[in-house]
Amino acid sequence: MKRYLCLICLLLALVSGYAQQLTFTPQWMPQSQFAGYYAALDNGYYAEVGLDVTIKHPTASYGSMSMLKDGTANIITAELIRAMMATDKEVRLVNLMQTTQHSTLVLISRIKEVESLADLAGRRIGTWRVGFSEIPYMIDDEQQLGIEWVQFTNPLNLYISGAIDAALTKSYNERVHFSMAGITPASELRFADMGYDFPEDGLYVTEAFYKKYPEQCRQFAEASRKGWEWVRNHREEALDIVMKYAKAEKVPTNIYIQKWMLEAVLQEQEDVKGEAPSYSLSVSDFDRLNATLLKHGYIANPIVYNRFVGGKP
């Protein structure tokens, strides 16, 4: 029934000449991290506002930011740090919606009584090949800790074998895999608890695209928000949708992993009091990250909030 309603909405939009074709690309392959967007598409929320949306996933060699820059994608998800760095050095971006309100970085360690990154000075720490590690790198550089960063595709084997002393993980992703493997780390550090609680995932377009299609951008953000709100209230159904997309892309996962991930993702969307998500990027969070990136040379010039968020002049 949902499929038929979606089709009817889209056909009505096409007949009226109103439909806008958009390609949306999340940061990675199908998983619960993007459940709200899958739900918005499957439930017809994009079609209801006249948007003909196609979801095109990235690959390891062709990422979402590259797809946005060359026009293969119109809208993407990205971490705030990456978006601000890209705006400074590559292409001006506009934040349409902020989903993740907290840092999801979690360091798990084989070493006991680790209370800060300084306690792992000179140790081997696993990290991703594709970014997400800017904050730990800043701390290492500032404090001259001499950490040996070991790049991984999956940290589990390196950690279990003892090839690394600790690993960076995401609370909704690799940390879930460690728990499901029955691994209890000797120590666990959340960067959000160490003064580095910066927002992460958001929805982005290029400034040029925003200026050309401001109403469609607003509609996409509103429909996406509606999708996330539906997911929050229909979690089991949302997992079925996520698994449908995962199976279509042949992603090796299962519903139990995706359920853990979804719960963690939804929790990171809430404010510090555990209240409902605002889906917006606060000025104070933005300013703190702006100052941090400037201090460590990750951006050369301060990013202007009123231009970065919502494309305000």
C-alpha positions in Angstrom: 0.0 0.0 0.0 2.8 2.4 0.9 4.4 1.7 -2.5 1.2 2.5 -4.3 0.7 5.7 -2.4 4.3 6.8 -3.1 3.7 6.1 -6.8 0.5 8.0 -6.9 2.1 11.1 -5.2 5.0 10.9 -7.7 2.7 10.6 -10.7 0.6 13.6 -9.6 3.8 15.6 -9.2 5.0 14.6 -12.7 1.7 15.5 -14.3 1.8 18.9 -12.8 5.4 19.4 -14.0 6.4 19.9 -10.4 8.7 16.9 -9.6 12.3 17.7 -9.0 14.8 14.8 -9.5 17.4 14.5 -6.8 20.1 12.0 -6.1 20.9 11.5 -2.5 24.1 9.8 -1.3 24.8 8.7 2.3 28.4 8.4 3.6 28.5 4.6 3.2 26.6 1.5 2.3 23.1 0.8 3.6 22.9 0.6 7.4 20.8 2.0 10.3 22.9 5.1 10.3 20.7 6.3 7.4 17.4 4.7 8.4 15.5 8.0 8.3 16.3 8.6 4.6 15.3 5.1 3.6 12.1 5.5 5.5 11.3 8.9 3.9 11.7 7.4 0.5 9.8 4.2 1.1 7.0 6.0 3.0 6.5 8.5 0.2 7.5 11.6 2.1 9.8 12.9 -0.7 7.1 12.2 -3.3 4.5 14.0 -1.2 6.4 17.2 -1.7 7.1 16.6 -5.4 10.6 15.2 -5.1 11.7 12.3 -7.3 14.6 11.0 -5.1 17.1 8.3 -6.0 19.5 6.9 -3.4 22.9 6.1 -4.8 25.4 4.7 -2.4 29.1 5.5 -2.6 32.0 3.0 -2.9 35.4 2.7 -1.2 37.0 4.4 -4.2 34.3 6.9 -5.0 33.0 8.7 -1.8 30.0 10.8 -1.2 32.0 14.1 -1.1 33.5 13.3 -4.5 30.1 12.5 -5.9 28.7 15.8 -4.6 31.6 17.8 -6.0 31.3 16.3 -9.5 27.5 16.5 -9.6 26.8 12.7 -9.4 24.9 13.4 -6.2 22.9 16.5 -5.3 22.6 15.9 -1.5 24.8 13.9 0.8 25.3 13.1 4.5 28.7 14.1 6.0 30.4 14.6 9.3 30.5 18.2 10.4 34.3 18.3 10.6 34.6 16.9 7.1 32.0 19.4 5.8 33.8 22.4 7.4 37.1 21.3 6.0 35.7 20.8 2.6 34.1 24.3 2.7 37.4 25.8 3.6 39.5 24.0 1.0 37.3 22.3 -1.7 33.7 23.4 -2.2 31.3 25.6 -0.2 28.7 23.5 1.5 25.4 24.3 3.1 24.1 22.3 6.1 20.3 21.6 5.6 19.8 19.5 8.7 21.9 18.2 11.7 21.1 14.7 12.8 23.9 13.5 15.1 24.3 16.0 18.0 27.3 14.3 19.8 30.7 12.8 19.1 30.3 9.1 18.6 34.0 8.5 18.9 34.9 5.7 21.4 38.4 4.5 22.1 38.5 0.9 23.4 41.8 -0.3 25.0 43.5 -3.5 26.0 45.3 -1.4 28.6 43.8 -1.0 32.1 43.1 2.4 33.8 43.3 4.5 30.7 41.7 7.8 31.5 42.9 10.0 28.6 44.7 9.6 25.3 47.9 10.6 27.1 47.9 7.3 28.9 48.5 5.6 25.6 51.5 7.7 24.6 53.8 5.7 22.4 51.3 2.9 21.9 49.7 1.5 18.7 46.1 2.6 18.1 44.0 1.4 15.2 42.1 4.0 13.1 40.2 4.2 9.9 41.7 4.6 6.4 39.1 7.1 5.4 39.1 9.8 8.1 37.0 10.3 11.2 40.2 10.6 13.3 40.9 14.4 13.2 40.2 15.0 16.9 42.5 12.2 18.2 45.2 13.3 15.8 44.9 16.9 17.2 45.3 15.6 20.7 48.3 13.5 19.8 50.0 16.4 17.9 49.3 19.0 20.7 50.5 16.8 23.5 53.3 15.1 21.5 52.2 11.7 22.5 54.1 9.8 19.8 51.2 7.4 19.1 51.6 5.0 16.2 48.4 5.1 14.2 47.6 1.8 12.5 45.1 2.0 9.7 42.4 -0.7 9.6 39.4 -1.8 7.5 38.0 -3.7 10.5 39.7 -3.4 13.9 38.4 -6.6 15.5 41.2 -9.0 14.3 44.0 -6.4 15.0 42.6 -6.0 18.5 42.0 -9.6 19.3 45.5 -10.6 18.0 47.2 -7.9 20.1 48.6 -6.2 17.1 47.2 -2.9 18.5 46.9 -1.6 22.0 43.6 0.2 21.4 41.2 1.0 18.6 39.1 4.0 17.6 35.5 3.0 17.1 32.1 4.6 16.5 29.5 4.0 19.2 26.9 3.0 16.6 29.2 0.9 14.4 32.5 -0.8 15.3 31.8 -0.6 19.1 28.6 -2.6 18.4 30.6 -5.3 16.6 33.0 -5.6 19.6 30.1 -6.0 22.0 28.4 -8.6 19.7 31.8 -10.5 19.6 31.7 -10.7 23.4 34.8 -8.4 23.9 34.9 -6.4 27.0 37.7 -3.8 26.8 40.0 -3.1 29.7 39.3 0.6 29.3 36.9 2.6 27.3 37.0 6.4 26.6 34.3 8.5 25.0 35.6 11.6 23.4 32.3 13.3 24.2 33.2 13.0 27.9 36.7 14.5 27.4 35.6 17.9 26.2 35.4 16.9 22.5 31.6 16.5 22.1 31.2 17.8 18.6 28.2 17.1 16.4 28.7 14.7 13.5 26.3 13.6 10.8 24.4 16.2 8.9 22.7 16.8 5.5 24.6 18.8 2.9 24.4 20.4 -0.5 26.8 22.7 -2.4 26.1 26.4 -1.9 25.6 26.7 -5.7 22.9 24.0 -5.6 21.3 25.6 -2.6 21.1 29.0 -4.3 19.5 27.4 -7.4 17.0 25.1 -5.6 16.4 26.5 -2.1 12.8 25.3 -1.9 13.6 21.8 -3.0 16.5 21.7 -0.4 14.1 22.8 2.3 11.5 20.2 1.2 14.1 17.4 1.2 15.3 18.3 4.7 11.7 18.5 6.0 10.8 15.1 4.4 14.0 13.6 5.8 13.2 14.9 9.3 9.7 13.3 8.9 11.5 10.1 8.0 13.6 10.1 11.1 10.7 10.9 13.3 8.8 8.0 11.9 11.8 5.7 12.5 11.9 6.8 16.1 8.3 5.7 16.6 8.4 2.6 14.3 11.8 0.9 15.0 10.9 -2.6 14.0 9.4 -1.6 10.7 12.4 0.7 10.1 14.8 -2.2 10.6 12.9 -4.1 7.9 13.4 -1.2 5.5 17.2 -1.0 6.4 17.6 -4.7 5.8 15.8 -4.4 2.4 18.4 -1.9 1.3 21.3 -3.8 2.8 20.3 -7.0 1.0 19.8 -5.1 -2.3 23.4 -3.9 -2.0 24.7 -7.3 -0.7 25.9 -5.8 2.6 27.1 -8.5 5.0 25.1 -7.7 8.1 22.1 -8.9 10.1 19.1 -7.4 11.8 20.6 -7.8 15.3 23.6 -5.6 14.4 21.4 -3.1 12.7 19.1 -3.0 15.7 22.0 -2.2 18.1 23.2 0.4 15.6 19.8 2.0 15.2 19.4 2.4 19.0 22.8 4.0 19.3 22.2 6.3 16.3 18.9 7.5 17.7 20.4 8.1 21.2 23.2 10.3 19.6 20.5 12.4 18.0 19.1 13.5 21.3 20.3 16.4 23.3 22.4 16.1 26.5 19.2 15.7 28.6 18.0 12.8 26.4 15.2 14.9 24.9 13.9 14.8 21.4 16.2 15.8 18.5 16.3 19.4 17.3 17.7 18.4 13.9 19.6 21.7 13.9 23.2 22.7 14.4 23.6 25.0 17.4 25.8 28.1 17.1 27.7 27.2 20.2 28.7 23.7 19.0 29.6 25.2 15.6 31.8 27.9 17.2 33.6 25.5 19.4 34.5 23.3 16.5 35.4 26.3 14.3 37.9 27.5 16.9 39.3 23.9 17.3 39.9 23.4 13.6 41.5 26.9 13.3 43.8 26.3 16.2 45.1 23.1 14.8 45.4 24.3 11.2 42.6 22.0 9.8 41.0 25.1 8.2 42.8 28.3 7.2 39.8 30.7 7.7 36.8 30.7 10.0 33.6 29.3 8.5 30.7 31.7 8.7 27.7 30.1 10.5 25.0 32.2 8.7 26.4 31.1 5.4 27.1 27.5 6.3 23.8 26.7 7.9 20.7 27.0 5.8 22.5 29.2 3.2 21.8 32.4 5.0 23.4 35.5 3.6 
